Amino acid sequence: MEVGYAVRLAPGFLGGYFVTCRDLPELCTHGVNWTEALLRASEVMDLVLRTHLDLDEAVPWPSPIRVGEQLVKPSETVQSLLRPYFSLFS
């Protein structure tokens, strides 16, 4: 099972794009263009998810993607850490 979370990109006040994720409110980043913003979102997602796991906190179940959102997946390393976690609840 691969896990991915919906993120929303919005134009930044000073240019670029601002990224948020409703399932992971700690995920907040930006990039100078669309591609960089999505790459940074994946990197921050790794940090947020690893922190949840390291602190034995619940990892939010991904919500369905809504119109205007993009799917971002964590790295394969974090995916492998999440597989046993989500297999318990699926």
VOSE-422050 format. One line per 2 residues: for each residue y, z, x of N, C-alpha, C, CB. Coordinates in nm, 2 decimals, padded with zeros to 4 digits, always signed. Each point is the difference from the previous one (the first is absolute). Last residue first. Glycine has a CB too. Layout:
N
Y:Z:X:Y:Z:X:Y:Z:X:Y:Z:X; ... $
! end
This chain:
90
-00.13:+00.81:-00.61:-00.02:-00.13:-00.08:-00.13:+00.00:-00.07:+00.14:-00.12:+00.16; +00.04:+00.47:+00.14:+00.07:+00.00:-00.13:-00.02:-00.13:-00.08:+00.16:+00.15:+00.10 $
-00.34:-00.06:+00.35:-00.03:+00.12:-00.08:+00.05:+00.00:-00.14:+00.01:+00.12:+00.22; +00.09:-00.46:+00.10:-00.13:-00.02:-00.06:-00.05:+00.13:-00.07:-00.06:-00.16:+00.19 $
+00.48:+00.14:+00.04:+00.00:-00.07:-00.13:-00.14:-00.02:-00.06:+00.21:-00.11:+00.08; -00.18:+00.32:+00.35:+00.09:+00.07:-00.09:-00.01:-00.06:-00.14:+00.15:+00.07:+00.19 $
-00.35:-00.29:+00.18:-00.08:+00.11:-00.05:+00.07:+00.09:-00.11:-00.12:+00.01:+00.22; +00.36:-00.38:-00.02:-00.11:-00.04:-00.08:-00.09:+00.12:-00.05:+00.00:-00.21:+00.14 $
+00.40:+00.23:+00.16:+00.02:+00.02:-00.15:-00.13:-00.03:-00.08:+00.24:-00.06:+00.03; -00.20:+00.00:+00.45:+00.01:+00.14:-00.03:+00.01:+00.03:-00.15:+00.12:+00.03:+00.22 $
-00.12:-00.47:-00.06:-00.13:+00.06:+00.03:+00.00:+00.15:-00.03:-00.05:-00.18:+00.17; +00.45:-00.07:-00.21:-00.09:-00.04:-00.10:-00.14:+00.07:+00.02:+00.12:-00.22:-00.02 $
+00.20:+00.27:+00.36:+00.03:+00.09:-00.12:-00.09:-00.04:-00.12:+00.24:+00.03:+00.08; -00.27:-00.31:+00.30:-00.04:+00.14:+00.04:+00.02:+00.10:-00.12:+00.07:-00.06:+00.24 $
+00.07:-00.39:-00.29:-00.15:+00.01:-00.01:-00.04:+00.14:+00.04:-00.03:-00.24:+00.04; +00.53:+00.20:-00.22:-00.08:-00.06:+00.11:-00.15:+00.03:-00.03:+00.19:+00.03:+00.16 $
+00.11:-00.04:-00.60:+00.01:+00.07:+00.13:-00.09:-00.07:+00.10:+00.05:+00.22:-00.11; +00.19:-00.48:-00.30:-00.12:+00.07:+00.04:+00.02:+00.07:+00.13:-00.14:-00.16:-00.12 $
+00.44:-00.06:-00.32:+00.00:+00.03:+00.15:-00.12:+00.08:+00.02:+00.25:-00.01:+00.03; -00.02:-00.32:-00.44:-00.11:+00.08:+00.05:+00.01:+00.02:+00.15:-00.14:-00.08:-00.20 $
+00.56:+00.00:-00.16:-00.08:-00.07:+00.10:-00.12:+00.10:+00.04:+00.19:-00.14:+00.09; +00.18:+00.07:-00.54:-00.05:+00.08:+00.11:-00.09:-00.09:+00.08:+00.01:+00.21:-00.14 $
+00.20:-00.36:-00.27:+00.10:+00.02:+00.10:-00.04:+00.09:+00.12:+00.16:-00.02:-00.18; -00.42:+00.07:-00.27:+00.08:-00.11:+00.03:+00.11:+00.03:+00.10:-00.04:-00.09:-00.23 $
-00.38:+00.41:+00.25:+00.09:-00.05:-00.10:+00.08:-00.12:+00.04:+00.02:+00.24:-00.08; -00.52:+00.01:+00.22:+00.12:-00.06:+00.04:+00.08:-00.05:-00.12:-00.10:-00.07:+00.21 $
-00.24:+00.50:-00.22:+00.00:-00.15:-00.01:+00.14:-00.05:+00.04:-00.17:+00.00:-00.18; +00.02:+00.46:+00.40:+00.03:-00.05:-00.13:+00.00:-00.15:+00.00:+00.14:+00.20:-00.05 $
-00.41:+00.17:+00.38:+00.10:-00.11:-00.01:+00.02:-00.05:-00.15:-00.06:-00.07:+00.23; -00.06:+00.58:-00.06:-00.07:-00.12:-00.04:+00.10:-00.11:-00.02:-00.19:+00.13:-00.11 $
+00.28:+00.30:+00.44:+00.02:-00.06:-00.13:-00.09:-00.13:-00.02:+00.23:+00.10:+00.00; -00.36:+00.33:+00.29:+00.06:-00.13:+00.03:+00.01:-00.07:-00.14:-00.10:-00.02:+00.24 $
+00.10:+00.57:-00.09:-00.06:-00.11:-00.08:+00.07:-00.13:+00.04:-00.05:+00.16:-00.19; +00.01:+00.21:+00.56:+00.07:-00.02:-00.12:-00.06:-00.11:-00.08:+00.21:+00.09:+00.10 $
-00.30:+00.11:+00.36:-00.09:+00.02:-00.11:+00.07:+00.00:-00.14:-00.14:+00.14:+00.15; +00.32:-00.24:+00.30:+00.04:+00.12:-00.06:-00.09:+00.04:-00.12:+00.23:-00.04:+00.07 $
-00.29:-00.37:+00.17:+00.00:+00.11:+00.10:+00.03:+00.13:-00.06:+00.07:-00.16:+00.17; -00.05:-00.22:-00.45:-00.14:+00.03:+00.04:+00.00:+00.11:+00.10:-00.06:-00.24:-00.04 $
+00.48:+00.08:-00.09:-00.07:+00.06:-00.12:-00.14:+00.04:+00.04:+00.13:-00.15:-00.16; +00.11:-00.08:+00.49:+00.05:+00.14:-00.02:-00.06:+00.07:-00.12:+00.22:-00.08:+00.10 $
-00.32:-00.37:-00.02:-00.06:+00.08:+00.10:+00.04:+00.14:-00.01:-00.02:-00.19:+00.15; +00.23:-00.13:-00.43:-00.14:+00.03:-00.04:-00.07:+00.09:+00.10:+00.00:-00.23:-00.11 $
+00.44:+00.10:+00.21:+00.00:+00.08:-00.12:-00.14:+00.03:-00.04:+00.21:-00.10:-00.08; -00.14:-00.19:+00.45:+00.04:+00.13:+00.03:-00.01:+00.10:-00.12:+00.15:-00.10:+00.17 $
-00.24:-00.37:-00.24:-00.10:+00.07:+00.09:+00.03:+00.14:+00.03:-00.05:-00.22:+00.10; +00.37:-00.03:-00.32:-00.11:+00.03:-00.09:-00.11:+00.07:+00.08:+00.06:-00.19:-00.16 $
+00.30:+00.01:+00.39:+00.03:+00.12:-00.06:-00.11:+00.05:-00.09:+00.25:-00.06:+00.01; -00.31:-00.36:+00.18:+00.00:+00.10:+00.10:+00.04:+00.14:-00.05:+00.06:-00.18:+00.16 $
-00.04:-00.20:-00.45:-00.14:+00.03:+00.03:-00.01:+00.11:+00.11:-00.05:-00.24:-00.06; +00.48:+00.09:-00.06:-00.06:+00.07:-00.11:-00.14:+00.04:+00.03:+00.15:-00.12:-00.16 $
+00.08:-00.16:+00.46:+00.04:+00.14:+00.01:-00.06:+00.09:-00.11:+00.21:-00.07:+00.12; -00.28:-00.39:-00.15:-00.07:+00.05:+00.12:+00.03:+00.15:+00.02:+00.01:-00.23:+00.11 $
+00.23:+00.00:-00.44:-00.14:+00.02:-00.04:-00.08:+00.05:+00.11:+00.02:-00.18:-00.16; +00.42:+00.07:+00.25:+00.00:+00.11:-00.09:-00.14:+00.03:-00.05:+00.23:-00.07:-00.07 $
-00.15:-00.31:+00.35:+00.01:+00.13:+00.07:-00.01:+00.12:-00.09:+00.14:-00.12:+00.17; -00.14:-00.31:-00.37:-00.12:+00.02:+00.08:+00.01:+00.13:+00.08:-00.02:-00.24:+00.02 $
+00.41:+00.11:-00.27:-00.12:+00.03:-00.09:-00.12:+00.03:+00.08:+00.09:-00.15:-00.17; +00.36:+00.24:+00.43:-00.05:-00.11:-00.08:-00.12:+00.04:-00.08:+00.10:-00.17:+00.16 $
+00.12:+00.48:+00.11:+00.11:-00.09:-00.01:-00.03:-00.13:-00.08:+00.07:+00.09:+00.23; -00.27:+00.41:-00.34:-00.02:-00.10:+00.10:+00.11:-00.10:-00.01:-00.25:+00.03:-00.01 $
+00.07:+00.51:-00.16:+00.08:-00.12:-00.01:-00.04:-00.10:+00.11:+00.19:+00.14:-00.11; -00.37:+00.35:-00.19:+00.03:-00.07:+00.13:+00.08:-00.12:-00.03:-00.21:+00.08:+00.11 $
-00.10:+00.35:-00.33:+00.14:-00.05:-00.01:+00.03:-00.06:+00.13:+00.07:+00.17:-00.18; -00.47:+00.14:-00.07:+00.01:-00.14:+00.07:+00.14:-00.05:-00.04:-00.25:-00.04:-00.01 $
+00.09:+00.44:-00.18:+00.04:+00.03:+00.14:+00.02:-00.14:+00.07:-00.13:+00.22:+00.01; -00.04:-00.19:-00.45:+00.14:+00.01:+00.00:+00.06:+00.03:+00.14:-00.01:+00.08:-00.23 $
-00.42:-00.31:+00.01:+00.02:+00.07:+00.12:+00.15:+00.02:+00.02:-00.22:-00.09:+00.11; +00.08:-00.14:-00.49:-00.12:+00.09:+00.02:+00.01:+00.09:+00.12:-00.14:-00.17:-00.11 $
+00.48:-00.16:+00.01:+00.00:+00.10:-00.11:-00.12:+00.10:+00.02:+00.12:-00.16:-00.15; +00.16:-00.12:+00.53:-00.13:+00.00:-00.07:-00.01:+00.11:-00.10:-00.11:-00.10:+00.21 $
+00.50:-00.22:+00.11:-00.04:+00.13:-00.06:-00.14:-00.03:-00.07:+00.24:+00.08:-00.03; +00.16:-00.33:+00.39:-00.13:+00.00:-00.06:-00.04:+00.14:-00.05:-00.07:-00.18:+00.15 $
+00.51:-00.18:-00.01:-00.04:+00.14:-00.01:-00.13:+00.01:-00.07:+00.24:+00.07:+00.00; +00.03:-00.49:+00.30:-00.07:+00.05:-00.12:-00.04:+00.15:+00.01:-00.09:-00.24:-00.04 $
+00.51:-00.10:+00.26:-00.14:+00.03:+00.01:-00.06:+00.04:-00.13:+00.04:+00.07:+00.24; +00.48:+00.02:-00.19:-00.09:-00.11:+00.04:-00.14:+00.04:+00.01:+00.19:-00.11:+00.12 $
+00.15:+00.42:-00.24:+00.06:-00.06:+00.11:-00.09:-00.12:+00.05:+00.10:+00.21:+00.07; -00.24:+00.03:-00.45:+00.15:+00.01:-00.01:+00.07:-00.08:+00.11:-00.02:+00.22:-00.12 $
-00.48:-00.36:-00.02:+00.07:+00.11:+00.06:+00.15:-00.01:-00.02:-00.19:+00.03:+00.16; -00.21:-00.24:-00.49:+00.09:-00.03:+00.11:+00.07:+00.13:+00.05:+00.04:-00.23:-00.11 $
-00.53:+00.27:-00.06:+00.13:-00.02:-00.06:+00.10:-00.03:+00.11:-00.05:+00.16:-00.19; -00.52:-00.11:+00.07:+00.10:-00.03:+00.09:+00.13:-00.03:-00.07:-00.17:-00.10:+00.16 $
-00.31:+00.39:-00.26:+00.11:-00.08:-00.05:+00.10:-00.02:+00.11:-00.03:+00.09:-00.24; -00.54:+00.01:+00.19:+00.13:+00.04:+00.05:+00.11:-00.10:-00.06:-00.10:+00.09:+00.22 $
-00.46:+00.09:-00.29:+00.11:-00.09:-00.04:+00.13:+00.06:+00.06:-00.12:-00.06:-00.21; -00.38:+00.12:+00.43:+00.10:+00.06:-00.09:+00.11:-00.10:-00.03:-00.06:+00.23:+00.09 $
-00.50:-00.21:+00.07:+00.13:-00.05:+00.03:+00.09:+00.06:-00.11:-00.09:-00.22:+00.10; -00.46:+00.23:+00.12:+00.11:+00.07:-00.07:+00.13:-00.07:+00.03:-00.13:+00.22:+00.00 $
-00.43:-00.36:+00.00:+00.13:+00.00:+00.07:+00.11:+00.06:-00.09:-00.07:-00.20:+00.13; -00.50:+00.24:-00.10:+00.12:+00.00:-00.08:+00.12:+00.00:+00.09:-00.12:+00.12:-00.19 $
! end
